[in-house]
Amino acid sequence: MQDSGHTSAWTGQAVERTKSNGKRVFATAFKRWIVEEARRPGASVAGLAMQHGVNANQLHRWMRLPQWRSEAPVSPALPVLLPVEIQAEPAHVTAAPITARRVPIEVELGGAVVRVMPGVDGATLRMVLAALRG
């Protein structure tokens, strides 16, 4: 990230004490302040850490601590319930008309070919086919 141009300096004591092994114990107020600074838009975590004599990895670790997390906890989205109206089925359901292509069919029976046109009466067709069967 790039420097945002924000210039805020720590004015208190950064290191509370130094342990016998040489490790520094940083003041809680300093840690909180530097974490807030590092979270500013455009802040360079590495640059900020270097400027204040802190290891960048240490600063990243502080930023992950739950007590200094600035983001709100993410909660899963709750399902949205919609109103539903249940209606009784209609007493009589009519089928939609079939809109298939209406083409003639040919029936070969007893050496004769019968062409059946769309819309022919079923009773008439049965009579013709019965006559051909003999």
MDTraj code that builds the backbone (N, CA, C; nanometers):
import mdtraj as md
import numpy as np

residues = "MET GLN ASP SER GLY HIS THR SER ALA TRP THR GLY GLN ALA VAL GLU ARG THR LYS SER ASN GLY LYS ARG VAL PHE ALA THR ALA PHE LYS ARG TRP ILE VAL GLU GLU ALA ARG ARG PRO GLY ALA SER VAL ALA GLY LEU ALA MET GLN HIS GLY VAL ASN ALA ASN GLN LEU HIS ARG TRP MET ARG LEU PRO GLN TRP ARG SER GLU ALA PRO VAL SER PRO ALA LEU PRO VAL LEU LEU PRO VAL GLU ILE GLN ALA GLU PRO ALA HIS VAL THR ALA ALA PRO ILE THR ALA ARG ARG VAL PRO ILE GLU VAL GLU LEU GLY GLY ALA VAL VAL ARG VAL MET PRO GLY VAL ASP GLY ALA THR LEU ARG MET VAL LEU ALA ALA LEU ARG GLY".split()
xyz = np.array([
    [0.0837, -0.1186, 0.0000],
    [0.0000, 0.0000, 0.0000],
    [0.0876, 0.1242, 0.0000],
    [0.0296, 0.2335, -0.0420],
    [0.1049, 0.3578, -0.0442],
    [0.0715, 0.4406, 0.0781],
    [0.1610, 0.5312, 0.1062],
    [0.1406, 0.6204, 0.2201],
    [0.0256, 0.7147, 0.1871],
    [-0.0669, 0.7310, 0.2794],
    [-0.1848, 0.8145, 0.2569],
    [-0.1567, 0.9621, 0.2811],
    [-0.0380, 0.9950, 0.3267],
    [-0.0063, 1.1333, 0.3577],
    [-0.0467, 1.1704, 0.4989],
    [-0.1078, 1.0789, 0.5707],
    [-0.1495, 1.1019, 0.7092],
    [-0.0245, 1.1036, 0.7969],
    [-0.0056, 1.2106, 0.8712],
    [0.1117, 1.2178, 0.9594],
    [0.0647, 1.2328, 1.1026],
    [0.0738, 1.1254, 1.1756],
    [0.0399, 1.1255, 1.3167],
    [0.1569, 1.0600, 1.3871],
    [0.2080, 1.1247, 1.4865],
    [0.3260, 1.0705, 1.5548],
    [0.2881, 1.0235, 1.6937],
    [0.3521, 0.9156, 1.7371],
    [0.3335, 0.8646, 1.8725],
    [0.4113, 0.9546, 1.9663],
    [0.3454, 1.0056, 2.0689],
    [0.4120, 1.0981, 2.1606],
    [0.4438, 1.0351, 2.2952],
    [0.3883, 0.9162, 2.3205],
    [0.4123, 0.8512, 2.4492],
    [0.5333, 0.7593, 2.4442],
    [0.5429, 0.6731, 2.5431],
    [0.6531, 0.5772, 2.5510],
    [0.6093, 0.4492, 2.4807],
    [0.6854, 0.4082, 2.3775],
    [0.6504, 0.2899, 2.3000],
    [0.6880, 0.1625, 2.3743],
    [0.8082, 0.1597, 2.4337],
    [0.8574, 0.0391, 2.5007],
    [0.8409, 0.0554, 2.6509],
    [0.7669, -0.0374, 2.7127],
    [0.7495, -0.0340, 2.8587],
    [0.8769, -0.0772, 2.9289],
    [0.9329, -0.1866, 2.8804],
    [1.0555, -0.2390, 2.9414],
    [1.1224, -0.3327, 2.8428],
    [1.2446, -0.3677, 2.8723],
    [1.3182, -0.4649, 2.7921],
    [1.3505, -0.5835, 2.8812],
    [1.3181, -0.7025, 2.8306],
    [1.3426, -0.8246, 2.9084],
    [1.4922, -0.8535, 2.9121],
    [1.5313, -0.9464, 3.0000],
    [1.6730, -0.9827, 3.0131],
    [1.7275, -1.0460, 2.8848],
    [1.6397, -1.1043, 2.8029],
    [1.6858, -1.1639, 2.6768],
    [1.6898, -1.0618, 2.5631],
    [1.6611, -0.9358, 2.5928],
    [1.6700, -0.8295, 2.4939],
    [1.5386, -0.7987, 2.4238],
    [1.4375, -0.8807, 2.4451],
    [1.3081, -0.8554, 2.3806],
    [1.2386, -0.7393, 2.4488],
    [1.1764, -0.6554, 2.3646],
    [1.1074, -0.5378, 2.4168],
    [0.9610, -0.5700, 2.4457],
    [0.9078, -0.5121, 2.5496],
    [0.7652, -0.5223, 2.5823],
    [0.7061, -0.3859, 2.5502],
    [0.6189, -0.3839, 2.4483],
    [0.5610, -0.2574, 2.4037],
    [0.4388, -0.2222, 2.4879],
    [0.4193, -0.0932, 2.5080],
    [0.3050, -0.0434, 2.5847],
    [0.1760, -0.0740, 2.5090],
    [0.0738, -0.1129, 2.5821],
    [-0.0554, -0.1463, 2.5212],
    [-0.1113, -0.0280, 2.4433],
    [-0.0983, 0.0921, 2.4982],
    [-0.1490, 0.2117, 2.4298],
    [-0.0767, 0.2320, 2.2970],
    [0.0546, 0.2070, 2.2948],
    [0.1318, 0.2198, 2.1706],
    [0.0848, 0.1166, 2.0689],
    [0.0660, -0.0078, 2.1121],
    [0.0225, -0.1137, 2.0201],
    [-0.1137, -0.0787, 1.9590],
    [-0.2038, -0.0326, 2.0433],
    [-0.3370, 0.0038, 1.9941],
    [-0.3258, 0.1184, 1.8931],
    [-0.2435, 0.2180, 1.9242],
    [-0.2270, 0.3331, 1.8354],
    [-0.1682, 0.2914, 1.7008],
    [-0.0628, 0.2108, 1.7028],
    [0.0039, 0.1748, 1.5770],
    [-0.0846, 0.0831, 1.4918],
    [-0.1663, -0.0002, 1.5578],
    [-0.2610, -0.0844, 1.4833],
    [-0.3645, 0.0038, 1.4139],
    [-0.4157, 0.1054, 1.4844],
    [-0.5123, 0.1974, 1.4240],
    [-0.4500, 0.2714, 1.3065],
    [-0.3253, 0.3135, 1.3226],
    [-0.2552, 0.3834, 1.2138],
    [-0.2365, 0.2911, 1.0934],
    [-0.2014, 0.1665, 1.1201],
    [-0.1773, 0.0707, 1.0116],
    [-0.3051, 0.0392, 0.9348],
    [-0.4188, 0.0555, 0.9981],
    [-0.5464, 0.0248, 0.9332],
    [-0.6023, 0.1419, 0.8533],
    [-0.5388, 0.2553, 0.8604],
    [-0.5873, 0.3696, 0.7828],
    [-0.5729, 0.3377, 0.6339],
    [-0.6693, 0.3815, 0.5524],
    [-0.6594, 0.3570, 0.4082],
    [-0.5294, 0.4133, 0.3520],
    [-0.4599, 0.3325, 0.2766],
    [-0.3356, 0.3747, 0.2125],
    [-0.2126, 0.3649, 0.2996],
    [-0.2272, 0.3230, 0.4248],
    [-0.1114, 0.3141, 0.5149],
    [-0.0215, 0.1985, 0.4735],
    [0.1087, 0.2184, 0.4858],
    [0.2065, 0.1130, 0.4601],
    [0.2434, 0.0512, 0.5942],
    [0.2008, -0.0749, 0.6128],
    [0.2277, -0.1421, 0.7398],
    [0.3779, -0.1544, 0.7604],
    [0.4497, -0.1948, 0.6569],
    [0.5948, -0.2114, 0.6688],
    [0.6628, -0.0779, 0.6978],
    [0.6195, 0.0278, 0.6278],
    [0.6789, 0.1597, 0.6488],
    [0.6512, 0.2129, 0.7887],
    [0.5296, 0.1943, 0.8353],
    [0.4921, 0.2392, 0.9692],
    [0.5711, 0.1636, 1.0754],
    [0.5834, 0.0327, 1.0565],
    [0.6590, -0.0486, 1.1522],
    [0.8045, -0.0036, 1.1567],
    [0.8631, 0.0171, 1.0396],
    [1.0037, 0.0584, 1.0332],
    [1.0229, 0.1947, 1.0985],
    [0.9305, 0.2854, 1.0729],
    [0.9389, 0.4210, 1.1269],
    [0.9373, 0.4207, 1.2800],
    [0.8693, 0.3215, 1.3403],
    [0.8561, 0.3185, 1.4860],
    [0.9367, 0.2069, 1.5509],
    [1.0268, 0.1464, 1.4740],
    [1.1171, 0.0464, 1.5303],
    [1.0498, -0.0842, 1.5700],
    [0.9456, -0.1210, 1.4972],
    [0.8728, -0.2458, 1.5243],
    [0.8894, -0.3366, 1.4035],
    [0.9025, -0.4646, 1.4263],
    [0.9089, -0.5598, 1.3166],
    [0.7713, -0.5641, 1.2494],
    [0.7697, -0.5615, 1.1158],
    [0.6428, -0.5599, 1.0422],
    [0.5590, -0.6843, 1.0718],
    [0.6245, -0.7996, 1.0887],
    [0.5501, -0.9217, 1.1224],
    [0.4817, -0.9082, 1.2584],
    [0.5501, -0.8429, 1.3518],
    [0.4918, -0.8217, 1.4845],
    [0.3684, -0.7322, 1.4742],
    [0.3790, -0.6276, 1.3926],
    [0.2655, -0.5371, 1.3745],
    [0.1473, -0.6113, 1.3118],
    [0.1750, -0.6959, 1.2126],
    [0.0680, -0.7759, 1.1520],
    [0.0030, -0.8666, 1.2568],
    [0.0826, -0.9232, 1.3446],
    [0.0304, -1.0104, 1.4503],
    [-0.0618, -0.9311, 1.5434],
    [-0.0200, -0.8103, 1.5808],
    [-0.1041, -0.7263, 1.6663],
    [-0.2369, -0.6945, 1.5962],
    [-0.2305, -0.6714, 1.4655],
    [-0.3509, -0.6375, 1.3896],
    [-0.4513, -0.7528, 1.3883],
    [-0.4025, -0.8745, 1.4023],
    [-0.4920, -0.9912, 1.4033],
    [-0.5500, -1.0209, 1.5412],
    [-0.5004, -0.9554, 1.6444],
    [-0.5519, -0.9806, 1.7791],
    [-0.6990, -0.9395, 1.7868],
    [-0.7820, -1.0257, 1.8467],
    [-0.9255, -0.9963, 1.8496],
    [-0.9607, -0.8646, 1.9186],
    [-0.8857, -0.8267, 2.0206],
    [-0.9217, -0.7042, 2.0926],
    [-0.8947, -0.5777, 2.0110],
    [-0.8171, -0.5890, 1.9032],
    [-0.7878, -0.4705, 1.8217],
    [-0.8421, -0.4821, 1.6808],
    [-0.9293, -0.5738, 1.6592],
    [-0.9895, -0.5854, 1.5259],
    [-1.0910, -0.4743, 1.5100],
    [-1.0809, -0.4038, 1.4007],
    [-1.1728, -0.2919, 1.3794],
    [-1.2963, -0.3344, 1.3023],
    [-1.2865, -0.4416, 1.2270],
    [-1.4011, -0.4802, 1.1460],
    [-1.5077, -0.5467, 1.2325],
    [-1.6300, -0.5224, 1.1966],
    [-1.7425, -0.5818, 1.2697],
    [-1.7489, -0.7298, 1.2370],
    [-1.7907, -0.8109, 1.3310],
    [-1.8007, -0.9532, 1.3019],
    [-1.9012, -0.9780, 1.1903],
    [-1.8655, -1.0668, 1.1018],
    [-1.9502, -1.0978, 0.9877],
    [-2.0508, -1.2041, 1.0299],
    [-2.1762, -1.1713, 1.0144],
    [-2.2791, -1.2699, 1.0474],
    [-2.3393, -1.3210, 0.9174],
    [-2.3746, -1.4471, 0.9137],
    [-2.4320, -1.5003, 0.7901],
    [-2.5649, -1.4327, 0.7604],
    [-2.5909, -1.4153, 0.6334],
    [-2.7155, -1.3509, 0.5931],
    [-2.8331, -1.4404, 0.6305],
    [-2.9327, -1.3790, 0.6893],
    [-3.0518, -1.4540, 0.7261],
    [-3.1411, -1.4697, 0.6036],
    [-3.2117, -1.5806, 0.5934],
    [-3.3002, -1.5975, 0.4777],
    [-3.4133, -1.4957, 0.4828],
    [-3.4552, -1.4536, 0.3684],
    [-3.5648, -1.3579, 0.3586],
    [-3.6928, -1.4377, 0.3372],
    [-3.7894, -1.4171, 0.4241],
    [-3.9168, -1.4865, 0.4111],
    [-4.0149, -1.3975, 0.3357],
    [-4.0818, -1.4563, 0.2395],
    [-4.1782, -1.3825, 0.1595],
    [-4.3184, -1.4312, 0.1913],
    [-4.4187, -1.3429, 0.1863],
    [-4.5557, -1.3864, 0.2118],
    [-4.6046, -1.4769, 0.0990],
    [-4.6790, -1.5800, 0.1364],
    [-4.7314, -1.6759, 0.0395],
    [-4.8810, -1.6888, 0.0607],
    [-4.9565, -1.6908, -0.0487],
    [-5.1004, -1.7120, -0.0423],
    [-5.1307, -1.8460, -0.1060],
    [-5.1985, -1.9346, -0.0327],
    [-5.2351, -2.0647, -0.0870],
    [-5.3802, -2.0562, -0.1319],
    [-5.4025, -2.0895, -0.2584],
    [-5.5370, -2.0838, -0.3136],
    [-5.5833, -2.2249, -0.3463],
    [-5.7142, -2.2474, -0.3353],
    [-5.7713, -2.3776, -0.3697],
    [-5.7585, -2.3998, -0.5199],
    [-5.7431, -2.5278, -0.5578],
    [-5.7347, -2.5591, -0.7005],
    [-5.8699, -2.5342, -0.7647],
    [-5.8712, -2.4882, -0.8876],
    [-5.9994, -2.4699, -0.9559],
    [-6.0678, -2.6059, -0.9747],
    [-6.2007, -2.6063, -0.9748],
    [-6.2765, -2.7313, -0.9861],
    [-6.2509, -2.8002, -1.1195],
    [-6.2386, -2.7257, -1.2253],
    [-6.2221, -2.7861, -1.3570],
    [-6.1017, -2.7213, -1.4259],
    [-6.0051, -2.8026, -1.4579],
    [-5.8866, -2.7522, -1.5264],
    [-5.8956, -2.7947, -1.6714],
    [-5.8843, -2.7000, -1.7611],
    [-5.8889, -2.7336, -1.9034],
    [-5.7475, -2.7357, -1.9572],
    [-5.7221, -2.8340, -2.0415],
    [-5.5901, -2.8458, -2.1024],
    [-5.5768, -2.7418, -2.2123],
    [-5.4580, -2.6958, -2.2276],
    [-5.4313, -2.6003, -2.3336],
    [-5.4423, -2.6726, -2.4672],
    [-5.4923, -2.6053, -2.5678],
    [-5.5051, -2.6714, -2.6981],
    [-5.3674, -2.7086, -2.7530],
    [-5.3628, -2.8231, -2.8163],
    [-5.2367, -2.8688, -2.8759],
    [-5.2186, -2.7928, -3.0055],
    [-5.1041, -2.7342, -3.0198],
    [-5.0784, -2.6542, -3.1390],
    [-4.9744, -2.7216, -3.2270],
    [-4.9781, -2.8550, -3.2297],
    [-4.8836, -2.9263, -3.3153],
    [-4.9217, -2.9025, -3.4610],
    [-4.8239, -2.9208, -3.5454],
    [-4.8500, -2.9043, -3.6877],
    [-4.9488, -3.0106, -3.7330],
    [-5.0488, -2.9707, -3.8011],
    [-5.1520, -3.0650, -3.8445],
    [-5.1192, -3.1075, -3.9872],
    [-5.0744, -3.2319, -3.9989],
    [-5.0381, -3.2854, -4.1310],
    [-5.1192, -3.4125, -4.1571],
    [-5.1449, -3.4431, -4.2818],
    [-5.2176, -3.5671, -4.3126],
    [-5.1296, -3.6892, -4.2846],
    [-5.1928, -3.8008, -4.2529],
    [-5.1183, -3.9256, -4.2363],
    [-5.1655, -4.0234, -4.3431],
    [-5.0766, -4.1130, -4.3811],
    [-5.1116, -4.2138, -4.4814],
    [-5.1102, -4.3503, -4.4164],
    [-5.2138, -4.4307, -4.4454],
    [-5.2253, -4.5657, -4.3926],
    [-5.2334, -4.6600, -4.5127],
    [-5.1423, -4.7575, -4.5161],
    [-5.1462, -4.8575, -4.6232],
    [-5.2101, -4.9830, -4.5654],
    [-5.3173, -5.0277, -4.6303],
    [-5.3917, -5.1420, -4.5772],
    [-5.4513, -5.2226, -4.6936],
    [-5.4130, -5.3479, -4.7034],
    [-5.4690, -5.4364, -4.8086],
    [-5.4387, -5.3877, -4.9486],
    [-5.3211, -5.3326, -4.9713],
    [-5.2809, -5.2848, -5.1032],
    [-5.3329, -5.1463, -5.1357],
    [-5.4126, -5.0888, -5.0498],
    [-5.4659, -4.9550, -5.0726],
    [-5.3982, -4.8561, -4.9778],
    [-5.3832, -4.7338, -5.0225],
    [-5.3261, -4.6272, -4.9399],
    [-5.4381, -4.5287, -4.9083],
    [-5.4591, -4.5073, -4.7806],
    [-5.5620, -4.4135, -4.7366],
    [-5.4917, -4.2921, -4.6763],
    [-5.5236, -4.1756, -4.7309],
    [-5.4682, -4.0510, -4.6758],
    [-5.5740, -3.9917, -4.5840],
    [-5.5340, -3.9762, -4.4544],
    [-5.6265, -3.9237, -4.3538],
    [-5.5898, -3.7781, -4.3286],
    [-5.6844, -3.6902, -4.3560],
    [-5.6606, -3.5468, -4.3417],
    [-5.6891, -3.5036, -4.1979],
    [-5.6242, -3.3961, -4.1516],
    [-5.6496, -3.3469, -4.0162],
    [-5.7971, -3.3113, -3.9997],
    [-5.8513, -3.3443, -3.8834],
    [-5.9891, -3.3088, -3.8515],
    [-6.0907, -3.4119, -3.8966],
    [-6.0456, -3.5263, -3.9488],
    [-6.1406, -3.6282, -3.9936],
    [-6.2151, -3.6864, -3.8739],
    [-6.3379, -3.7227, -3.8957],
    [-6.4216, -3.7808, -3.7912],
    [-6.3745, -3.9233, -3.7634],
    [-6.3581, -3.9590, -3.6369],
    [-6.3087, -4.0909, -3.5974],
    [-6.3994, -4.2037, -3.6427],
    [-6.5312, -4.1839, -3.6371],
    [-6.6265, -4.2891, -3.6772],
    [-6.6149, -4.3172, -3.8265],
    [-6.5993, -4.2116, -3.9047],
    [-6.5855, -4.2283, -4.0496],
    [-6.4575, -4.3029, -4.0818],
    [-6.3496, -4.2679, -4.0164],
    [-6.2215, -4.3344, -4.0403],
    [-6.2306, -4.4826, -4.0056],
    [-6.2988, -4.5168, -3.8963],
    [-6.3137, -4.6574, -3.8585],
    [-6.3916, -4.7349, -3.9658],
    [-6.4940, -4.6742, -4.0217],
    [-6.5736, -4.7399, -4.1268],
    [-6.4895, -4.7677, -4.2499],
    [-6.4068, -4.6673, -4.2906],
    [-6.3227, -4.6827, -4.4094],
    [-6.2210, -4.7933, -4.3869],
    [-6.1554, -4.7950, -4.2730],
    [-6.0538, -4.8965, -4.2444],
    [-6.1171, -5.0358, -4.2339],
    [-6.2366, -5.0458, -4.1783],
    [-6.3064, -5.1747, -4.1683],
    [-6.3413, -5.2266, -4.3072],
    [-6.3816, -5.1376, -4.3968],
    [-6.4170, -5.1784, -4.5332],
    [-6.2939, -5.2297, -4.6068],
    [-6.1770, -5.1662, -4.5837],
    [-6.0548, -5.2102, -4.6513],
    [-6.0081, -5.3456, -4.5993],
    [-6.0327, -5.3735, -4.4757],
    [-5.9912, -5.5016, -4.4176],
    [-6.0792, -5.6153, -4.4718],
    [-6.1964, -5.5822, -4.5128],
    [-6.2871, -5.6742, -4.5763],
    [-6.3597, -5.7663, -4.4950],
])
top = md.Topology()
chain = top.add_chain()
for i, resn in enumerate(residues, 1):
    res = top.add_residue(resn, chain, resSeq=i)
    for name in ("N", "CA", "C"):
        top.add_atom(name, md.element.get_by_symbol(name[0]), res)
traj = md.Trajectory(xyz[None], top)
